[in-house]
Amino acid sequence: MEFLNLWAFLGILIIPFVVLIKSKTLPFSKDVAAKIIIKGKISKKTKFYLLITSYILFIIALSRPVIDKGYITIKAPTQNVVIALDVSEEMNKNDLYPNRIEFAKNKIKKLLTYFKSQNVALVLFDKQTYLISPPTKDYSSLIYLLNHTNINELNRAQTSNINNLINSVKDLVKNPKLVIFTANPDIPQNKNIFIYFTSKQQINLDNVISASYSNDNLKELVKKLGNKSKEIKIRQKKELFYYPLFLGILIFLFVIFYPIRRIRWKNY
């Protein structure tokens, strides 16, 4: 067993001063027998010692005693994914139902349901890049933000700039995989960039996914993105503070609410 807050034991140093002060208020002469006759009650002196005991138990609880239960191994995700949605005026065309931008938003929400433990960030872009959410594994919050972000409040450009987006993402996340939902045909070739092309136009490139009302291509995209993780060992400890804390509270309440009766002394 070990104590995580050893400094808490400094509080025990107060006890000698309390005992010294209390001993002056409750003197016991040699003429008085040590035996005290009490009918179903406890003396003030006994209550004092019980209060000291509860105080020591509180100190022990504050010091946070723990026992070591060994190590557990967990897998921490190291894959960062950035999903970028093109919000330029070009995305208002309705060659996809109901229009390109709403089609892309629905695909993003479906894509998020396929992720398991990747860190995902969400951005909007046209000529500029707008951060909606930093990397998170709370995909439901990303879906909420996507539904409640008013794109019409942005000063949207006519077309988007993918190269500017890529440069902005580099400053946002370290070594990300970038998934871009756009109809901009100016597509860079990069193994870490995937384009979901929201247009009826067909582009035959390895990193381009053509728009489809089926979600099978999204599942393939998730496989291509991968899910890298590393093993981390965490020392597992069991907290024991609640035992002395409960006992200390119990003793304290007993002393406070237990009635005091007059003490009769006997001389021998």
DAJO-V65197 format. One record per backbone hydrogen bond with DSSP energy under -1.0 kcal/mol. NH is the residue of the N-H (numbers start at 1). CO is the residue of the C=O. E is the energy in kcal/mol with one decimal. If there is no record, write none. Layout:
NH_CO_E / NH_CO_E
This chain:
2_66_-2.4 / 4_64_-2.0 / 5_63_-2.8 / 8_5_-1.6 / 9_6_-1.7 / 10_7_-1.8 / 11_8_-1.9 / 12_9_-1.5 / 13_10_-1.4 / 14_11_-1.4 / 15_12_-1.5 / 18_14_-1.9 / 19_15_-2.8 / 20_16_-2.2 / 21_17_-2.3 / 22_18_-2.6 / 23_19_-2.4 / 26_22_-1.4 / 32_29_-1.2 / 33_266_-1.4 / 37_264_-1.3 / 40_38_-1.2 / 47_43_-2.1 / 48_44_-2.2 / 49_45_-2.0 / 50_46_-2.2 / 51_47_-2.4 / 52_48_-2.1 / 53_49_-2.2 / 54_50_-2.5 / 55_51_-2.2 / 56_52_-2.4 / 57_53_-2.2 / 58_54_-2.1 / 59_55_-2.1 / 60_56_-2.4 / 61_57_-2.3 / 62_58_-2.5 / 63_59_-1.6 / 64_61_-1.4 / 66_2_-2.9 / 67_238_-1.7 / 69_236_-3.0 / 72_234_-2.6 / 74_232_-2.6 / 76_230_-3.0 / 78_228_-2.5 / 79_228_-1.1 / 81_119_-3.4 / 82_177_-2.9 / 83_121_-2.9 / 84_179_-3.1 / 85_123_-2.3 / 86_181_-2.6 / 87_125_-2.7 / 89_157_-2.8 / 90_158_-1.2 / 91_88_-1.9 / 92_89_-1.9 / 100_93_-2.7 / 101_91_-1.9 / 103_99_-2.5 / 104_100_-2.4 / 105_101_-2.2 / 106_102_-2.1 / 107_103_-1.8 / 108_104_-2.3 / 109_105_-2.2 / 110_106_-1.8 / 111_107_-2.5 / 112_108_-2.2 / 114_111_-1.4 / 119_79_-2.1 / 120_136_-2.6 / 121_81_-2.8 / 122_133_-2.1 / 123_83_-2.5 / 124_130_-2.8 / 125_85_-2.0 / 126_128_-2.5 / 130_124_-3.7 / 132_122_-2.4 / 133_122_-2.0 / 136_120_-1.6 / 139_137_-1.5 / 142_138_-1.1 / 143_139_-2.2 / 144_140_-2.1 / 145_141_-2.5 / 146_142_-2.4 / 147_143_-2.0 / 148_144_-1.9 / 149_145_-1.1 / 151_149_-1.2 / 153_150_-1.2 / 154_151_-1.7 / 156_154_-1.7 / 161_126_-3.1 / 165_161_-1.5 / 166_162_-2.4 / 167_163_-2.0 / 168_164_-2.0 / 169_165_-2.4 / 170_166_-1.6 / 173_169_-2.5 / 177_80_-2.8 / 178_192_-3.1 / 179_82_-3.1 / 180_194_-3.1 / 181_84_-3.0 / 182_196_-1.6 / 187_185_-2.0 / 193_190_-1.6 / 194_178_-3.3 / 195_207_-3.2 / 196_180_-3.4 / 197_209_-2.6 / 198_182_-2.2 / 199_197_-1.8 / 205_203_-1.3 / 208_205_-1.5 / 209_195_-3.6 / 211_197_-1.2 / 219_215_-1.4 / 220_216_-1.8 / 221_217_-1.8 / 222_218_-2.1 / 223_219_-1.6 / 224_220_-2.1 / 225_221_-2.2 / 226_222_-1.5 / 230_76_-2.3 / 232_74_-3.1 / 234_72_-3.0 / 236_70_-3.3 / 238_67_-2.5 / 240_65_-2.7 / 243_240_-1.5 / 245_241_-2.0 / 246_242_-2.3 / 247_243_-2.3 / 248_244_-2.7 / 249_245_-2.4 / 250_246_-2.3 / 251_247_-2.4 / 252_248_-2.5 / 253_249_-2.7 / 254_250_-1.9 / 255_251_-2.3 / 256_252_-2.4 / 257_253_-2.3 / 258_254_-1.3 / 264_37_-1.1
